[in-house]
Amino acid sequence: LANVPPQSEWPIVPVWNDPNTGLLGERARAWLEINCAHCHRQEGPAKNTGLYLTYNETDSYKIGVMKPPVAAGRGSGGLKYGIVPGDPESSILYYRIQSLDPGVMMPEVGRKLEHREGVELVRQWIFEMNDI
């Protein structure tokens, strides 16, 4: 590769399962980046949803806070918003990442099991969320 900056200038994302590398929200966002942002980004296949789960997204609405679903279908579980601060059980994001139903679960591809530790991390982040 040409014109690559030195390693000391590379962006660093916290390790999702290492509390020593970042705060709860930073680690939850890192987990979402790893598992969801390959589709949920402005140039990804899920761009039509307006839900962008890249680590560097700063607009809380775009990461789902009080954002109604655009294309979730039955994947919404009848819930109204992507993320309801303080209430993971009312949040579509939590509902979908913990589901094993093929018509609901996210990510859709390459998953047969619930990633319990990651789901719990996101649940705790939403539960403790007051404002982003």
C-alpha atoms as a printed R data frame, in Angstrom:
    type eleno elety resid chain resno       x       y      z
1   ATOM     1    CA   LEU     A     1   0.000   0.000  0.000
2   ATOM     2    CA   ALA     A     2   1.179   3.491 -0.800
3   ATOM     3    CA   ASN     A     3   0.794   6.598  1.356
4   ATOM     4    CA   VAL     A     4  -0.283   4.724  4.475
5   ATOM     5    CA   PRO     A     5   0.100   6.817  7.633
6   ATOM     6    CA   PRO     A     6   2.362   5.464 10.364
7   ATOM     7    CA   GLN     A     7   0.775   2.969 12.722
8   ATOM     8    CA   SER     A     8   0.797   5.551 15.529
9   ATOM     9    CA   GLU     A     9  -1.787   7.542 13.499
10  ATOM    10    CA   TRP     A    10  -4.178   4.661 12.780
11  ATOM    11    CA   PRO     A    11  -7.623   5.045 14.360
12  ATOM    12    CA   ILE     A    12  -8.170   2.853 17.402
13  ATOM    13    CA   VAL     A    13 -11.487   1.324 18.419
14  ATOM    14    CA   PRO     A    14 -11.890  -0.136 21.927
15  ATOM    15    CA   VAL     A    15 -11.924  -3.894 22.340
16  ATOM    16    CA   TRP     A    16 -15.598  -4.673 22.934
17  ATOM    17    CA   ASN     A    17 -14.945  -7.206 25.713
18  ATOM    18    CA   ASP     A    18 -12.087  -5.419 27.491
19  ATOM    19    CA   PRO     A    19 -13.292  -2.749 29.943
20  ATOM    20    CA   ASN     A    20  -9.734  -1.402 30.127
21  ATOM    21    CA   THR     A    21  -9.898  -0.195 26.517
22  ATOM    22    CA   GLY     A    22 -12.942   2.053 26.690
23  ATOM    23    CA   LEU     A    23 -16.159   3.089 28.361
24  ATOM    24    CA   LEU     A    24 -19.297   0.953 28.139
25  ATOM    25    CA   GLY     A    25 -20.792   2.974 25.268
26  ATOM    26    CA   GLU     A    26 -17.529   2.987 23.333
27  ATOM    27    CA   ARG     A    27 -17.211  -0.778 23.638
28  ATOM    28    CA   ALA     A    28 -20.870  -1.334 22.679
29  ATOM    29    CA   ARG     A    29 -20.385   0.890 19.633
30  ATOM    30    CA   ALA     A    30 -17.241  -1.096 18.743
31  ATOM    31    CA   TRP     A    31 -19.285  -4.330 18.920
32  ATOM    32    CA   LEU     A    32 -21.936  -2.787 16.649
33  ATOM    33    CA   GLU     A    33 -19.208  -1.667 14.230
34  ATOM    34    CA   ILE     A    34 -17.863  -5.221 14.026
35  ATOM    35    CA   ASN     A    35 -21.215  -6.971 13.719
36  ATOM    36    CA   CYS     A    36 -23.553  -4.488 12.042
37  ATOM    37    CA   ALA     A    37 -21.753  -1.650 10.273
38  ATOM    38    CA   HIS     A    38 -20.759  -3.759  7.265
39  ATOM    39    CA   CYS     A    39 -24.396  -3.219  6.168
40  ATOM    40    CA   HIS     A    40 -25.576  -0.360  8.386
41  ATOM    41    CA   ARG     A    41 -23.435   2.462  6.998
42  ATOM    42    CA   GLN     A    42 -24.076   5.240  4.504
43  ATOM    43    CA   GLU     A    43 -22.618   3.250  1.621
44  ATOM    44    CA   GLY     A    44 -23.787  -0.194  2.774
45  ATOM    45    CA   PRO     A    45 -26.576  -2.481  1.625
46  ATOM    46    CA   ALA     A    46 -28.816  -1.288  4.498
47  ATOM    47    CA   LYS     A    47 -28.307   2.405  3.719
48  ATOM    48    CA   ASN     A    48 -32.028   2.794  2.943
49  ATOM    49    CA   THR     A    49 -32.824   2.258  6.632
50  ATOM    50    CA   GLY     A    50 -31.002   5.417  7.724
51  ATOM    51    CA   LEU     A    51 -29.561   3.363 10.598
52  ATOM    52    CA   TYR     A    52 -25.801   3.808 10.578
53  ATOM    53    CA   LEU     A    53 -23.904   1.796 13.173
54  ATOM    54    CA   THR     A    54 -20.348   2.800 12.367
55  ATOM    55    CA   TYR     A    55 -18.209   3.568 15.396
56  ATOM    56    CA   ASN     A    56 -17.612   7.159 14.330
57  ATOM    57    CA   GLU     A    57 -21.267   8.082 13.727
58  ATOM    58    CA   THR     A    58 -22.077  10.999 16.039
59  ATOM    59    CA   ASP     A    59 -25.756  11.596 15.229
60  ATOM    60    CA   SER     A    60 -27.740   9.739 17.907
61  ATOM    61    CA   TYR     A    61 -30.811   9.546 15.636
62  ATOM    62    CA   LYS     A    62 -28.755   7.805 12.941
63  ATOM    63    CA   ILE     A    63 -27.611   5.167 15.441
64  ATOM    64    CA   GLY     A    64 -31.251   4.560 16.288
65  ATOM    65    CA   VAL     A    65 -32.060   6.676 19.344
66  ATOM    66    CA   MET     A    66 -35.803   7.330 19.174
67  ATOM    67    CA   LYS     A    67 -35.675   6.554 15.445
68  ATOM    68    CA   PRO     A    68 -38.688   4.699 14.038
69  ATOM    69    CA   PRO     A    69 -37.908   1.788 11.709
70  ATOM    70    CA   VAL     A    70 -37.947   2.318  7.954
71  ATOM    71    CA   ALA     A    71 -37.700  -1.213  6.605
72  ATOM    72    CA   ALA     A    72 -37.807  -3.596  9.567
73  ATOM    73    CA   GLY     A    73 -41.117  -5.319  8.750
74  ATOM    74    CA   ARG     A    74 -41.864  -7.958 11.338
75  ATOM    75    CA   GLY     A    75 -38.284  -7.478 12.497
76  ATOM    76    CA   SER     A    76 -39.493  -4.527 14.539
77  ATOM    77    CA   GLY     A    77 -41.353  -6.879 16.867
78  ATOM    78    CA   GLY     A    78 -44.067  -4.249 17.085
79  ATOM    79    CA   LEU     A    79 -41.627  -1.905 18.820
80  ATOM    80    CA   LYS     A    80 -41.587   1.769 17.873
81  ATOM    81    CA   TYR     A    81 -37.929   2.852 18.020
82  ATOM    82    CA   GLY     A    82 -34.468   1.516 17.284
83  ATOM    83    CA   ILE     A    83 -33.149   2.508 20.694
84  ATOM    84    CA   VAL     A    84 -35.199   3.701 23.643
85  ATOM    85    CA   PRO     A    85 -32.691   5.070 26.170
86  ATOM    86    CA   GLY     A    86 -32.968   3.241 29.485
87  ATOM    87    CA   ASP     A    87 -35.268   0.546 28.051
88  ATOM    88    CA   PRO     A    88 -33.538  -2.206 26.053
89  ATOM    89    CA   GLU     A    89 -36.679  -4.377 25.977
90  ATOM    90    CA   SER     A    90 -38.480  -1.594 24.058
91  ATOM    91    CA   SER     A    91 -35.582  -1.173 21.615
92  ATOM    92    CA   ILE     A    92 -35.685  -2.774 18.164
93  ATOM    93    CA   LEU     A    93 -31.886  -2.978 18.071
94  ATOM    94    CA   TYR     A    94 -31.784  -5.141 21.201
95  ATOM    95    CA   TYR     A    95 -34.752  -7.216 20.036
96  ATOM    96    CA   ARG     A    96 -33.071  -8.045 16.741
97  ATOM    97    CA   ILE     A    97 -29.544  -8.813 17.974
98  ATOM    98    CA   GLN     A    98 -30.820 -11.240 20.604
99  ATOM    99    CA   SER     A    99 -33.308 -13.025 18.329
100 ATOM   100    CA   LEU     A   100 -32.614 -16.349 16.615
101 ATOM   101    CA   ASP     A   101 -35.692 -16.091 14.363
102 ATOM   102    CA   PRO     A   102 -34.370 -15.937 10.756
103 ATOM   103    CA   GLY     A   103 -36.939 -13.252  9.850
104 ATOM   104    CA   VAL     A   104 -35.943 -11.055 12.781
105 ATOM   105    CA   MET     A   105 -32.317 -11.666 13.746
106 ATOM   106    CA   MET     A   106 -29.491  -9.322 12.957
107 ATOM   107    CA   PRO     A   107 -27.031  -9.775 11.495
108 ATOM   108    CA   GLU     A   108 -28.935 -11.868  8.978
109 ATOM   109    CA   VAL     A   109 -26.020 -13.821  7.562
110 ATOM   110    CA   GLY     A   110 -23.407 -15.978  9.238
111 ATOM   111    CA   ARG     A   111 -25.142 -16.384 12.564
112 ATOM   112    CA   LYS     A   112 -26.739 -19.404 14.183
113 ATOM   113    CA   LEU     A   113 -26.246 -18.502 17.846
114 ATOM   114    CA   GLU     A   114 -26.924 -15.523 20.056
115 ATOM   115    CA   HIS     A   115 -23.666 -13.799 20.957
116 ATOM   116    CA   ARG     A   116 -24.631 -13.539 24.626
117 ATOM   117    CA   GLU     A   117 -21.716 -11.385 25.779
118 ATOM   118    CA   GLY     A   118 -22.148  -8.882 22.949
119 ATOM   119    CA   VAL     A   119 -25.926  -8.761 23.345
120 ATOM   120    CA   GLU     A   120 -25.515  -8.169 27.089
121 ATOM   121    CA   LEU     A   121 -23.013  -5.379 26.411
122 ATOM   122    CA   VAL     A   122 -25.478  -3.613 24.087
123 ATOM   123    CA   ARG     A   123 -28.346  -4.233 26.532
124 ATOM   124    CA   GLN     A   124 -26.370  -2.663 29.377
125 ATOM   125    CA   TRP     A   125 -25.383   0.310 27.181
126 ATOM   126    CA   ILE     A   126 -29.013   0.992 26.253
127 ATOM   127    CA   PHE     A   127 -30.115   0.483 29.865
128 ATOM   128    CA   GLU     A   128 -27.578   3.015 31.157
129 ATOM   129    CA   MET     A   129 -28.117   5.441 28.295
130 ATOM   130    CA   ASN     A   130 -29.457   8.819 29.317
131 ATOM   131    CA   ASP     A   131 -28.388  10.889 26.358
132 ATOM   132    CA   ILE     A   132 -25.760  10.452 23.691
